[in-house]
Structure formats: structure tokens, C-alpha cells
Amino acid sequence: MALSNEARTALTQRLLELSQSLTSSTNTSLVNFSLDLPGLDLNLNLPAPGTGSSTPSTPTNLRSYLLTLVNEQVEIRTPGDTNTGTLVAVKSDYIVLVESTGTTVFIPISSIETVREL
């Protein structure tokens, strides 16, 4: 059964809210949260509560900067297109953006020309 764009967007938002409220009973520094649904694959590695740095660090490369923008509205420019939406994941070589229409866009980090927080 396919999800409508509105349902996909609502589900993604709820999953992001859930991932932000996860707690960990271990001493690890990451909480791993994965969910596989037809048409939607969401994997998040989040800092465990209380393990983050108290002072923000300056990103040293594009991927590090993108990691600071997860769950934020951004504009991503590539040689062939400009995409706007919520940055939901940053992987080793690509990002996942959910546009306002509910469309999920995968963008290779190597093709990103500019990033602008909205």
C-alpha cells in the first residue's frame, strides 16, 4: 500500500520527533534508530542524551556542516537543480532531503555546490 505525499511527510515528521526523544540506557555515545517501511527507509544515528558537547564545534568540511543542519529547512544547489526541503539524513556520501511535497530526494554530497539554511 503506497503512502500519499501528505501521509509520507507526516510519518517522516513523527519519526524525526520520535528520534529526538529517544533515550539510551547504555553508555554509548550514539543511539541507533532504524525503520524500514515500503517506500521509506530511515536510519538515524543520534547522540545519546547527555553525551553531546556543551560547546558547538566549527564544521571542518561540507559533510560536517550538513550534519549540523539535520532536521532544518535548507536549499541545496547542484549543477543541474536546486532542491528545498527538510534535511533528514546525512550519510557518508549522500544526503536525504524531504521536499514540501513529500518527495524524498537523495543528493550525492560530491555534487553539492551550495547549501543555504532557510
C-alpha positions as CSV (number, residue, x, y, z in Angstrom):
1,M,0.0,0.0,0.0
2,A,1.5,3.3,-1.1
3,L,1.5,6.3,1.2
4,S,0.2,9.7,-0.1
5,N,2.7,12.6,-0.1
6,E,0.9,14.1,2.9
7,A,1.0,10.8,4.9
8,R,4.7,10.3,4.0
9,T,5.5,13.8,5.2
10,A,3.5,13.4,8.4
11,L,5.2,10.0,9.1
12,T,8.6,11.4,8.4
13,Q,8.0,14.3,10.8
14,R,6.7,12.0,13.5
15,L,9.7,9.7,13.1
16,L,12.0,12.7,13.4
17,E,10.2,13.8,16.6
18,L,10.4,10.2,17.9
19,S,14.1,10.0,17.2
20,Q,14.7,13.3,19.0
21,S,13.0,11.9,22.2
22,L,14.8,8.6,22.3
23,T,16.7,7.8,25.4
24,S,19.5,5.3,25.9
25,S,20.2,3.2,28.9
26,T,23.8,2.4,27.8
27,N,26.9,4.4,28.0
28,T,27.4,4.6,24.2
29,S,27.6,8.0,22.6
30,L,25.1,7.2,19.8
31,V,21.5,6.0,19.7
32,N,20.9,3.9,16.5
33,F,17.3,4.2,15.2
34,S,16.2,2.4,12.0
35,L,12.8,2.0,10.4
36,D,12.0,0.2,7.2
37,L,8.7,0.7,5.6
38,P,7.7,0.1,2.0
39,G,9.0,3.1,0.0
40,L,10.7,4.7,3.1
41,D,14.0,3.6,4.6
42,L,15.0,5.8,7.6
43,N,18.3,5.2,9.5
44,L,19.4,7.7,12.1
45,N,22.5,7.7,14.3
46,L,21.8,10.3,17.0
47,P,23.9,11.4,20.0
48,A,22.7,9.7,23.2
49,P,21.1,12.2,25.6
50,G,23.8,13.8,27.8
51,T,26.7,12.8,25.6
52,G,26.9,15.8,23.3
53,S,29.4,18.5,23.6
54,S,28.4,21.5,25.6
55,T,30.1,23.9,23.2
56,P,29.4,23.7,19.4
57,S,32.3,23.0,17.2
58,T,33.1,24.6,13.9
59,P,32.5,22.2,10.9
60,T,35.6,21.4,9.0
61,N,34.1,20.1,5.8
62,L,30.8,20.1,3.9
63,R,29.6,16.8,5.4
64,S,30.3,18.1,8.9
65,Y,28.4,21.3,8.1
66,L,25.4,19.3,6.7
67,L,25.3,17.3,9.9
68,T,24.6,20.5,11.8
69,L,21.6,21.1,9.6
70,V,19.8,17.8,10.1
71,N,16.0,18.5,10.7
72,E,16.4,22.0,9.3
73,Q,14.9,23.6,6.2
74,V,17.7,24.1,3.6
75,E,18.2,24.9,0.0
76,I,20.7,22.7,-1.8
77,R,22.1,23.7,-5.2
78,T,23.7,21.2,-7.6
79,P,24.9,21.7,-11.1
80,G,21.5,20.6,-12.5
81,D,19.0,21.6,-9.9
82,T,18.0,23.4,-6.8
83,N,16.2,21.5,-4.1
84,T,14.5,22.9,-1.0
85,G,13.2,20.9,2.0
86,T,14.0,19.4,5.3
87,L,17.4,17.7,5.6
88,V,16.5,14.4,7.3
89,A,19.8,12.4,6.9
90,V,23.5,12.8,6.1
91,K,25.2,9.6,5.0
92,S,28.8,9.0,4.1
93,D,28.4,10.2,0.5
94,Y,24.8,11.5,0.1
95,I,22.1,13.4,1.9
96,V,18.4,12.8,2.1
97,L,16.0,15.8,1.7
98,V,12.2,15.7,2.1
99,E,10.6,18.4,0.0
100,S,7.4,20.2,1.0
101,T,5.5,18.0,-1.5
102,G,6.7,14.9,0.5
103,T,9.1,13.9,-2.3
104,T,12.3,12.3,-0.9
105,V,15.4,13.4,-2.8
106,F,18.8,11.7,-2.5
107,I,21.7,14.0,-3.4
108,P,25.4,13.0,-3.7
109,I,27.5,15.2,-1.4
110,S,30.1,15.4,-4.2
111,S,27.5,17.2,-6.4
112,I,26.5,19.9,-3.9
113,E,27.6,23.4,-4.9
114,T,26.0,25.5,-2.2
115,V,23.9,25.0,1.0
116,R,21.7,27.6,2.5
117,E,19.8,27.3,5.7
118,L,16.3,28.7,5.3
